[in-house]
Amino acid sequence: MYPFSESLDDLEKMVADKFKDVKNKNVKTPVWNTHPYGKDQLKTKTYVTPVKDLRSLLVTFPIPDLQDQHKSGPDSYLAHLIGHEGPGSLLSELRKRSWCNSLVGGPRHGAKGFAFFTVTVDLTLDGIEHADDIVELIFQYMKLLHDEGPQEWIFNEYKELLDIEFRFKEKEKPSSYVSYLCPNLFLYPLEEILVGTYMLTEYKPDLIRDLLDRLTPENMRLAVVGKQFEPKCDQTEPWYGTKYTREKLSDEQLKKFENVTSNSAFHLPQPNEFIATDFTLLAPDSDIAPHPTIMYNSPLIRAWLKQDDEYKVPKLNASFEFISPYAYLDPECTNMTHLFISLFKDALNEYSYDAKLASLGWDLNNTKYGMMLNISGYSHKQSVLLSKVLDKLVEFSKNIDPKRYEIIKEQYARGLKNFEAEQPYQHAIYNISLCLFERAWSKTDLMESLDGITREKLSEFANELLSKMFIEALIHGNANKEIAMGIVKMLEEKLQTQLKTKPLLPSQVLRFREIKLPNKSNLVFESYNSVHKSSCIEKEYNLI
C-alpha cells in the first residue's frame, strides 16, 4: 500500500503490470469447519501470571464462523447487549458490587470456518476473588436474553446507528482507509467492500437464538489473570514464557452456572434518546471568517467560533479548557486532579453510554493547566449531553462514592507502578519530557505523594479547583453565532450561579515554558529498565 498523487486508473495500470505474470490457479480458500476448541479444551479454568500488575477474567465460547451472516449480525446483536454499559446492564451490576472496572463482549474471528465469542472483564482487587460469582452473573444476564427473546426494536435501533454512521462518515486519510478496506476483500462480496461493516438489513431472530444457545457453561473456557496466582502457576507457555496452570471446572461449578435464576437487577436497555434525527445544515453567517475568531470575551471565558464551511456535515465540536493554578501545582495536586476527573467520568459513564452509541462523545482529561472538556458528534442532541455533564460537574465534589474512590485510586496507583514494565522506548520519550519541561512530575513523584490523599481531602480540593479559573473555549462545526453563544452562556451561568466560580487574574493565566539548552551543549539522561532486556536511545536536537 502506497500513497500516490496519481489517478486510480494510473495506479491500476502500475499494479497490473507488476502482477500480470501471477497465474490464477483457482485455488479455493481453505475452510476449517472443525473448531480447535474440542471437548478436551472446554469446561476448563486457566490461571495466568502477567508481567504487569493486571487483573482480568476472560470467558470464551467457540462458535461457528458467522461472516456469511453479516447482514443479520446475530453476533453483533448479542455483543451490543452483553457489552452494554447503561442501567440494567451486566457492567452496571458488576460496578455496583465493586467487582470490575470495564467489560467488553463480542465476537473474535478465528479463521474461515470457526470463530469465538468472548466476554472480557477488567477486575478490581475484590473482583478477582469473586471470579466464579462474576461468571454466574454473566449467565444470569444471558438468562434474561433467553427469557426476553430477540427484540426487533433493538435490532432496528442498532441498524439505525450504523446507517447514520455510514451516511455521515467523514473522509479519512487515504492510506489508513485503504489499510482498513483491504481485509474487507476477504470478508465481503466485491459490491459490499465499502459498506459491509455497516450493513445490517436482515432481522433473523432464529440466528440470534441459535448463537445464544451456544453460550453455555458446557461450551466455555475461563481464564483468570492476576499476579496473586504466581505460586500456583507451575506450567510455562513455550513461546513467551508465560506462567500458567489449568484445571477442569468441577461438576459443582458447572451446575452453579447452568442453574442460574433470574436477577431483578438486569433489564434490557431503554430506547436511546440521543440518536439524532435532525441533520439540517445551518446556513453560515454572512460574515463567516476563514479561521477561528473571538465571539465572546469576559473575565471568566474567552470563546472562539469557527463555523464549518468545508466539511458540511451536521456535527459540532466544542472544547473547553478549564485553567486552574491548583491543577498541576505539585505532585499531590496533580494526583488529585487526575483522581477527580477519573471518578467524574466513572460516575457519568452509565448515563452517557447511550450518547456514545449515538456517536455523541464527551471526554474530560487533565492537562498541565487544568482540565480539557471535549464534546463532539451530531449537533442535534449535543446541548442535552453538555448540560448534563455540566450539572454533574457542579454537584460532583459533594457526592464522591467511597467504594468507587478506593477502586479508582487503586487503579491509578497500579497504572503508575506498571509504567516500570513499559518498553524502553516509552521510558526514553517520557524522560526527555521530564528533562525539557519547565514543570514536570515524574511517576515516582506521583507515587510518593499518593498515599496521603483521602476522599475528604479530594472533595475539598475539587471545590478549590473549581473556585477560581479561566475557560478558553472553541466551538467548531454546524453552529451559528446564536447557537454557539447559547452554549457559552449556559456554561458561564452554571459556573457563576451554582459553583460561585471567580475568574483568575490575567497574570495567573500562564503557560509553562520548555527549557532551552545552551548552544553547543549536550544533556544526557541515563536510566535502567529492570523488566526488559532490550535497550533504547532517544535523541532530540534543538535546531536554532
Summary of the structure (lengths in Angstrom):
residues: 544
radius of gyration: 26.7
end to end distance: 36.6
largest distance: 75.5
contacts: 1534
relative contact order: 0.12
helix: 44%
strand: 18%
